[in-house]
């Protein structure tokens, strides 16, 4: 998605904004792309879960519950 000079996601002028809306409506531009951090975070959490045993996951869940509710 094209960005403005200060990182804006939408054009500041009305004509540019209308063109952007038309591109989103026709599917030329993806409006809701996930950031790289979100994608890598989800992949990392899946890899972490696969590496831990059920006992380790249970211990971490108990620790997290104590921190939250304790």
N, C-alpha and C positions, 0 to 999 in steps of 0.2 A: 504494500500500500504506500503510495507516495506521501511524504510528510513535508510539512512546511519548514521554514528556516529555523524555527524554534522547537521542532519536534511535534507540531500539531498533527493530529490524525485527520482532520478535516480542513479543506481549503477555507480561507477567510472570506473570499469574495463569493457573491451569490451565483455567478455563472460557473465557477469552479466547483462549488458545492453541488449545483444541479447536475453537472457532469459526473461527479463522484456518486451521487445517488443513483443515477442511471446505470453506471458501471456496476454498482452493488446489486441493483435489481436484475440486471442481465447476467450476473455471475462472472463478470470479467475480473472483479476484485473481490477477494475474500475479506469480509468485514470483521469476522470474529476469529482470527488466528490466535492460537495459544502461543505464549512466549516460550523461548527455549528453556527458561528456568522451570516453568511448569512441567514441560515434557520430560526434562531430565530428572526432575524431582520425583515424578511418578515412576519412572523407570528405575531409579535408585531405590525407592521404597519396595518395589516388587523384588528386586535383587536381594535386598536386605532381609525381607521376609523369607525368601527361599533359602538363605544361608543360615538362619537361626533355627534351632530346634524348638519344639512346642514348649518345652520347659523354660527355655530362655525367653520366648515370647510372653509366656505367662508371668515370669518374674518382672519383665519390663512393664507389663500392663498393670501389675500390682503397684509397682513403684510410681507409675504415672497417676494411678487412682489416688494413692496417698498424697501425692503432690497437689492434686486437684482438690480433693475433698478433705485432706488432713488438716 
